[in-house]
Each structure stands twice: as C-alpha cells, then as structure tokens.
Amino acid sequence: MRVNEGSIDRFLRVVIGIVLIALVFVGPKTPWGWVGIVPLVTGLAGFCPAYALFGIRTCKLPKP
C-alpha cells in the first residue's frame, strides 16, 4: 500500500472525519456522522482506494 495522498489532502480528510464523527455526539445526533470514519482512516493511512482505482496522486513522487 503506497501513499497516494498529499499532506494537505490528509489534513483535510482527518479534520472532516473528526467533524463528521462529532456530529454523532453533538448537533443533529444522526448516525450519518459515522461516515466520517472513512475520511479519518484514509487520512491517517495516507492511502485512498478510490485514488488508486482512478490513478490519482496528490502527493509528490519520490525522487529516484
């Protein structure tokens, strides 16, 4: 599993994931907030399966 997310992308995913999960406990308290687990996990791992499927990379390629 290679990293395919840049640092800004990862940061935004983690923040969005935390905000969505927080909605389960405060705010509208709907179970839809658990969808935030997906961006949180992909942001922490640095790997997005959808990016891999479509060949997208937001991180810089390593120098050979």
C-alpha positions in Angstrom: 0.0 0.0 0.0 1.7 3.2 -1.2 0.9 6.6 0.0 -1.2 8.5 -2.6 -2.4 11.5 -0.6 -0.5 14.8 -0.1 -0.2 16.4 3.3 -2.9 19.0 2.7 -5.3 16.3 1.5 -4.5 14.1 4.5 -5.0 17.0 7.0 -8.4 17.9 5.4 -9.6 14.3 5.5 -8.7 13.9 9.2 -10.4 17.2 10.1 -13.5 16.4 8.1 -13.6 12.9 9.6 -13.4 14.2 13.1 -16.1 16.8 12.4 -18.5 14.2 10.9 -17.9 11.8 13.8 -18.5 14.7 16.3 -22.0 15.1 14.7 -23.0 11.8 16.2 -22.5 13.1 19.7 -23.3 16.8 19.3 -25.5 18.7 16.9 -28.1 16.7 15.0 -27.0 13.4 16.6 -27.7 11.4 13.5 -25.9 8.1 12.7 -24.8 9.5 9.3 -21.9 11.0 11.2 -20.2 7.6 11.3 -19.5 8.1 7.6 -16.6 10.3 9.0 -14.7 7.1 9.7 -13.9 6.7 6.0 -12.1 10.1 5.6 -10.5 9.7 9.0 -9.0 6.3 8.3 -7.8 7.2 4.8 -6.3 10.4 6.0 -4.4 8.7 8.8 -3.2 5.9 6.5 -2.3 8.2 3.6 -3.9 5.8 1.1 -7.2 6.3 -0.7 -8.5 3.2 -2.6 -10.6 5.5 -4.9 -7.4 7.4 -5.8 -5.7 4.2 -6.6 -8.6 3.0 -8.7 -8.6 6.1 -10.8 -4.8 6.6 -10.8 -4.9 9.9 -8.8 -2.0 11.1 -6.6 -2.0 14.3 -4.6 1.5 13.7 -3.1 4.8 14.4 -4.7 6.5 11.5 -6.4 9.7 10.3 -4.6 12.9 11.2 -6.3 14.8 8.2 -7.8 
